[in-house]
C-alpha cells in the first residue's frame, strides 16, 4: 500500500445530495501520487459532482475529504486557497474566456495567484502553451479561431499554469476525433511521467479507459463500486461492471486484453492493486 504521504486524495464516507436526491452515499476513494486514473460510471452516477467536490467547488454534505493530507472540513479559507493552487482543472468544453487570446487565458491564473516578475510573464505563458503541444502562433488567437483539439490543449495549458501537482480533467477528449483523442491521451501520459503529475479524469473514452490510464474508478450504486485496471474490473461479477467493461462497445478491448500484456505503465503498479469490494 502507498505511504500516507503518497495519497493525493483521500475521501471517506462522502455524501453529496441536492434536496432529497442523494447522489453519493458513503463514497470512499483514494488516489496515490503519480497515478493516472479514469473516473467512469453510468449517466447520473455523479462523476462531475464528485469532481466538483474534490476540487472544492462544492462541499460534501457529510464525510471526510483530505487533499494532500489536509482535512478540508477543518481548513480555513486561506488553507483551502493554497490547496486549490496545487490543482489544475480542465472543465468540459475547455471553458476558455472567448474574448481573450490563448496567451491571455493562460496568464490569468498566473497573474491572479503567482508572484512573478511581469517581464517574465509572457515567456512563462508561452512555455505552458508549448508544453500543451500547441504551436507558438496559437498564443495570439482567440478560442473561436481554434479547432476543437486546440481548444482542449489551450485549456490544458491554462490548467498547467501554476505547475499543479494534481490535474483534474472533465471529459477531456469528448468531441475529438479518434486520432486527436489518442494524441491528447499520449500528451497526458507524457506530462504525468515527465512532471510527476497525478491525474484524475472523468471520461467515456474507451481508448483512454483501456489503454491510457493506470487505473479506473467506477461509480455505481451511489458509491465507488470498484477501482482497478479495466481488465481487472471486467473480471468482476457486478452486473454494472460486466455491462460496462464487457458490453458490445468494450468487447474488442476486453478480448485484446486477454491476448496481450497490459501496458508497461500498468504493469509497473501490479504490486499495488486497489480493488475494493462494495
C-alpha positions as CSV (number, residue, x, y, z in Angstrom):
1,X,0.0,0.0,0.0
2,X,1.1,3.6,-0.6
3,X,2.5,5.5,2.3
4,X,0.3,8.1,4.0
5,X,2.2,11.0,2.4
6,X,1.7,9.5,-1.1
7,X,-2.1,9.9,-1.1
8,X,-3.2,13.0,-3.0
9,X,-6.9,12.3,-2.5
10,X,-8.4,10.5,0.5
11,X,-12.2,10.5,0.6
12,X,-14.2,8.6,3.2
13,X,-17.9,8.3,3.7
14,X,-18.7,11.2,1.3
15,X,-22.4,12.1,1.0
16,X,-23.5,14.5,-1.7
17,X,-27.1,15.4,-2.2
18,X,-29.4,18.0,-3.7
19,X,-32.6,18.3,-1.7
20,X,-33.9,14.8,-1.3
21,X,-31.8,13.4,-4.2
22,X,-28.7,11.7,-2.8
23,X,-26.0,11.4,-5.4
24,X,-23.3,9.8,-3.3
25,X,-24.0,7.8,-0.2
26,X,-20.9,6.8,1.8
27,X,-18.4,7.1,-1.0
28,X,-14.8,6.0,-0.4
29,X,-11.9,6.8,-2.8
30,X,-8.1,7.2,-2.7
31,X,-5.7,8.3,-5.4
32,X,-2.0,7.9,-5.0
33,X,0.6,10.3,-6.1
34,X,1.8,9.9,-9.7
35,X,-1.2,7.8,-10.9
36,X,-3.4,8.5,-13.9
37,X,-6.9,7.5,-13.0
38,X,-10.1,7.4,-15.1
39,X,-13.4,8.1,-13.3
40,X,-16.2,6.3,-15.0
41,X,-19.8,5.3,-14.4
42,X,-23.2,5.4,-15.9
43,X,-25.2,8.6,-16.7
44,X,-26.3,10.2,-13.5
45,X,-23.8,8.4,-11.3
46,X,-22.3,11.8,-10.2
47,X,-18.9,12.0,-11.9
48,X,-19.0,15.7,-12.3
49,X,-20.5,16.2,-8.8
50,X,-17.6,14.2,-7.3
51,X,-15.0,16.2,-9.3
52,X,-16.5,19.4,-8.1
53,X,-16.3,18.1,-4.5
54,X,-12.7,17.0,-4.9
55,X,-11.6,20.4,-6.2
56,X,-13.6,22.3,-3.6
57,X,-16.2,23.9,-5.8
58,X,-18.8,22.4,-3.5
59,X,-18.6,20.9,0.0
60,X,-19.9,17.4,0.7
61,X,-22.9,17.1,2.9
62,X,-21.1,14.7,5.1
63,X,-17.9,12.6,5.2
64,X,-14.2,13.2,5.2
65,X,-12.0,14.6,2.4
66,X,-8.3,15.0,2.6
67,X,-6.3,16.7,-0.2
68,X,-2.5,16.4,0.1
69,X,-3.0,15.1,3.6
70,X,-5.1,18.2,4.7
71,X,-8.6,17.6,6.1
72,X,-10.8,20.0,4.1
73,X,-13.6,20.4,6.7
74,X,-11.0,21.7,9.2
75,X,-9.2,24.0,6.8
76,X,-9.8,27.7,6.8
77,X,-10.2,29.6,3.5
78,X,-6.5,30.6,3.3
79,X,-5.5,26.9,3.5
80,X,-8.2,25.9,1.0
81,X,-6.9,28.5,-1.4
82,X,-3.4,27.3,-1.1
83,X,-4.6,23.8,-1.9
84,X,-6.6,25.0,-4.9
85,X,-3.4,26.4,-6.3
86,X,-1.9,22.9,-6.3
87,X,-4.7,21.6,-8.5
88,X,-5.1,22.3,-12.3
89,X,-8.6,21.9,-13.8
90,X,-9.7,21.4,-17.3
91,X,-13.5,21.8,-17.5
92,X,-15.8,20.2,-20.1
93,X,-15.6,22.2,-23.3
94,X,-12.4,24.0,-22.1
95,X,-14.3,26.9,-20.5
96,X,-11.9,29.5,-22.1
97,X,-12.8,33.2,-22.0
98,X,-13.9,33.8,-25.5
99,X,-12.8,37.4,-25.6
100,X,-9.2,36.7,-24.5
101,X,-6.4,35.2,-26.6
102,X,-4.9,31.8,-25.7
103,X,-2.0,33.5,-24.0
104,X,-4.2,35.9,-22.0
105,X,-6.3,32.8,-20.9
106,X,-3.1,31.0,-19.7
107,X,-1.8,34.1,-17.9
108,X,-5.0,34.7,-15.9
109,X,-4.2,32.3,-13.1
110,X,-0.6,33.3,-13.1
111,X,-1.5,36.9,-12.6
112,X,-4.1,36.1,-10.0
113,X,-2.1,33.8,-7.8
114,X,1.5,33.8,-8.9
115,X,4.2,36.2,-7.8
116,X,6.4,36.6,-10.9
117,X,8.3,39.5,-12.4
118,X,5.9,41.0,-15.1
119,X,8.8,40.9,-17.6
120,X,8.8,37.1,-17.4
121,X,5.0,36.6,-17.7
122,X,4.9,36.2,-21.5
123,X,7.8,33.7,-21.6
124,X,6.1,31.7,-18.8
125,X,2.8,31.7,-20.5
126,X,4.4,30.6,-23.8
127,X,6.2,27.8,-22.0
128,X,2.8,26.4,-20.9
129,X,1.4,26.8,-24.4
130,X,4.2,24.8,-25.9
131,X,4.1,22.2,-23.1
132,X,0.5,21.6,-24.0
133,X,1.5,20.8,-27.6
134,X,0.2,24.0,-29.2
135,X,2.2,25.9,-31.9
136,X,3.7,29.2,-30.8
137,X,1.5,31.2,-33.2
138,X,-1.7,30.0,-31.4
139,X,-0.8,32.3,-28.5
140,X,-2.4,35.3,-30.1
141,X,-5.5,33.6,-31.4
142,X,-9.0,33.7,-29.9
143,X,-10.7,30.5,-28.9
144,X,-13.1,30.8,-31.9
145,X,-10.1,30.6,-34.2
146,X,-9.0,27.2,-32.8
147,X,-10.0,23.7,-33.7
148,X,-11.7,21.5,-31.0
149,X,-8.4,19.8,-30.3
150,X,-6.6,23.1,-30.0
151,X,-9.2,24.4,-27.6
152,X,-8.6,21.4,-25.3
153,X,-4.9,22.0,-25.4
154,X,-5.3,25.7,-24.7
155,X,-7.4,24.8,-21.7
156,X,-4.8,22.3,-20.6
157,X,-2.1,25.0,-20.9
158,X,-4.1,27.1,-18.5
159,X,-4.6,24.2,-16.1
160,X,-0.8,23.8,-16.1
161,X,-0.2,27.5,-15.4
162,X,0.6,27.2,-11.7
163,X,2.6,23.9,-12.0
164,X,-0.1,21.8,-10.3
165,X,0.5,18.5,-8.5
166,X,-2.9,17.2,-9.3
167,X,-4.6,17.6,-12.7
168,X,-8.4,17.1,-12.9
169,X,-10.0,16.7,-16.3
170,X,-13.7,16.6,-17.1
171,X,-14.3,14.7,-20.3
172,X,-11.1,15.9,-21.9
173,X,-11.4,14.0,-25.2
174,X,-15.2,14.4,-25.8
175,X,-15.9,15.8,-29.2
176,X,-12.4,14.9,-30.6
177,X,-11.9,12.5,-33.5
178,X,-10.1,9.2,-32.6
179,X,-6.7,10.5,-33.7
180,X,-7.0,13.7,-31.8
181,X,-8.2,11.9,-28.7
182,X,-5.3,9.4,-28.8
183,X,-2.8,12.3,-29.2
184,X,-4.4,14.0,-26.2
185,X,-4.1,10.8,-24.1
186,X,-0.5,10.4,-25.1
187,X,0.2,14.0,-24.1
188,X,-1.4,13.5,-20.6
189,X,0.7,10.3,-20.1
190,X,3.9,12.2,-21.2
191,X,3.1,15.1,-18.8
192,X,2.4,12.7,-15.9
193,X,5.6,10.7,-16.5
194,X,7.8,13.7,-17.0
195,X,6.4,16.1,-14.5
196,X,5.2,13.6,-11.8
197,X,1.6,14.8,-12.2
198,X,-1.3,12.9,-10.6
199,X,-4.2,12.9,-13.0
200,X,-7.9,12.2,-12.4
201,X,-10.1,12.4,-15.5
202,X,-13.8,11.7,-15.9
203,X,-14.2,10.1,-19.3
204,X,-16.3,7.9,-21.5
205,X,-13.5,7.3,-24.0
206,X,-12.9,3.6,-24.2
207,X,-9.4,4.0,-25.6
208,X,-8.5,6.1,-22.6
209,X,-10.1,3.7,-20.2
210,X,-8.4,0.6,-21.6
211,X,-5.1,1.9,-22.8
212,X,-4.3,5.3,-21.4
213,X,-4.6,5.1,-17.6
214,X,-3.1,3.3,-14.6
215,X,-6.5,2.5,-13.0
216,X,-10.2,3.0,-13.4
217,X,-12.5,4.2,-10.6
218,X,-16.1,3.0,-11.3
219,X,-19.0,4.9,-9.7
220,X,-22.2,2.9,-9.2
221,X,-24.9,2.5,-6.6
222,X,-24.1,5.9,-5.2
223,X,-20.6,4.9,-4.2
224,X,-17.2,3.8,-5.6
225,X,-18.1,0.3,-6.7
226,X,-14.5,-0.7,-7.6
227,X,-11.0,0.6,-8.5
228,X,-8.5,-1.3,-10.7
229,X,-7.4,-1.7,-14.3
230,X,-10.1,-2.0,-16.9
231,X,-9.1,-5.7,-17.4
232,X,-9.4,-6.4,-13.7
233,X,-12.8,-4.7,-13.5
234,X,-14.0,-6.7,-16.5
235,X,-13.5,-9.9,-14.5
236,X,-15.7,-8.7,-11.6
237,X,-19.2,-10.2,-11.2
238,X,-21.2,-7.0,-10.5
239,X,-23.7,-6.5,-13.4
240,X,-22.8,-2.8,-13.8
241,X,-19.1,-3.7,-14.3
242,X,-20.0,-6.6,-16.7
243,X,-22.2,-4.3,-18.8
244,X,-19.6,-1.5,-18.9
245,X,-16.4,-3.4,-19.5
246,X,-17.7,-6.5,-21.4
247,X,-20.6,-5.0,-23.3
248,X,-20.8,-4.6,-27.0
249,X,-18.7,-1.4,-27.2
250,X,-16.0,-2.7,-24.9
251,X,-15.9,-6.3,-26.2
252,X,-13.0,-5.7,-28.6
253,X,-10.9,-4.1,-25.9
254,X,-11.6,-6.9,-23.4
255,X,-10.7,-9.6,-26.0
256,X,-7.5,-7.8,-26.8
257,X,-6.7,-7.6,-23.1
258,X,-6.9,-11.4,-22.8
259,X,-4.4,-11.8,-25.6
260,X,-1.8,-9.1,-24.9
261,X,0.0,-8.0,-21.8
262,X,-1.0,-4.8,-20.0
263,X,0.8,-1.5,-21.0
264,X,4.1,-1.0,-19.2
265,X,2.7,1.8,-17.1
266,X,0.0,-0.5,-15.8
267,X,2.4,-3.4,-15.1
268,X,4.6,-1.2,-13.0
269,X,1.8,-0.9,-10.5
270,X,0.7,-4.5,-10.4
271,X,2.2,-5.0,-6.9
272,X,-0.2,-2.5,-5.5
273,X,-3.7,-3.4,-6.7
274,X,-6.5,-1.1,-5.4
275,X,-9.5,-3.4,-6.0
276,X,-12.1,-2.8,-3.3
277,X,-15.3,-4.7,-2.9
278,X,-18.5,-2.8,-2.3
